[in-house]
Amino acid sequence: MFAERRQSPRARFNRAGHIHHDLTGLRRCTIVDLSNGGARLCADDDLPPEFTLSIRSDDGERRKACRVVWRLEHEYGVRFLE
């Protein structure tokens, strides 16, 4: 079993998100879960090491600068850089 290393707990989110990157353009993803410090994403295409994630919720849209910290097939763990 893996030890929990997150600094803040994640909550299920399961909503569409958008990945913005200067070289690869705009891509769609699913934001599976979300915390104050990062998120778990699912995407069909490979993600760049750093990008901006658009998160849309009932409170509106916000953007977060992200860095990929792990990858498992089409799932990605990202840490927010802000």
LINVEN-V613243 format. One record per pair of residues at least 12 apart in sequence whose C-alpha atoms are under 8 Angstrom apart, sorted by sequence separation. I is the first residue (numbers start at 1). GAP is how many residues later the second one is. D is the distance in Angstrom with one decimal. If there is no record, write none. Layout:
((I,GAP,D) (I,GAP,D))
//
This chain:
((16,12,7.1) (17,12,5.2) (29,12,6.5) (30,12,5.1) (52,12,5.5) (53,12,6.3) (66,12,5.9) (67,12,5.4) (16,13,5.9) (17,13,5.6) (29,13,5.6) (30,13,6.6) (52,13,4.4) (53,13,6.8) (66,13,5.5) (67,13,6.6) (16,14,4.5) (17,14,6.0) (29,14,4.7) (51,14,5.9) (52,14,5.8) (66,14,4.6) (67,14,6.9) (15,15,5.6) (16,15,6.0) (28,15,7.0) (29,15,7.5) (50,15,7.4) (51,15,5.4) (65,15,5.8) (66,15,5.5) (14,16,6.4) (15,16,5.4) (50,16,5.5) (51,16,6.8) (64,16,6.3) (65,16,5.4) (14,17,5.4) (15,17,6.9) (50,17,4.5) (64,17,7.4) (65,17,6.6) (13,18,6.3) (14,18,4.4) (49,18,5.8) (50,18,6.4) (64,18,7.1) (13,19,5.4) (14,19,6.5) (49,19,5.4) (12,20,6.2) (13,20,4.7) (48,20,7.8) (12,21,4.3) (13,21,6.2) (11,22,5.4) (12,22,6.5) (10,23,6.0) (11,23,5.4) (10,24,5.0) (11,24,6.3) (24,24,8.0) (10,25,4.4) (9,26,5.9) (10,26,7.9) (8,27,6.2) (9,27,8.0) (21,27,7.7) (8,28,6.4) (38,28,7.8) (46,28,7.7) (8,29,6.6) (10,29,7.5) (21,29,7.9) (45,29,7.5) (7,30,7.4) (21,30,5.3) (44,30,6.0) (20,31,5.9) (21,31,6.6) (43,31,5.5) (19,32,6.6) (20,32,5.1) (42,32,5.6) (43,32,6.6) (19,33,5.8) (20,33,6.3) (42,33,4.5) (43,33,7.9) (19,34,4.7) (20,34,7.7) (41,34,5.6) (42,34,6.3) (18,35,5.8) (19,35,6.4) (40,35,6.9) (41,35,5.1) (17,36,6.9) (18,36,5.1) (40,36,5.6) (41,36,6.4) (17,37,5.6) (18,37,7.2) (40,37,4.6) (41,37,7.6) (17,38,5.5) (39,38,5.9) (40,38,6.4) (16,39,7.8) (17,39,6.8) (38,39,7.4) (39,39,5.4) (16,40,7.6) (38,40,5.4) (39,40,6.7) (15,41,7.8) (38,41,4.2) (39,41,8.0) (37,42,5.8) (38,42,5.0) (37,43,5.4))
//
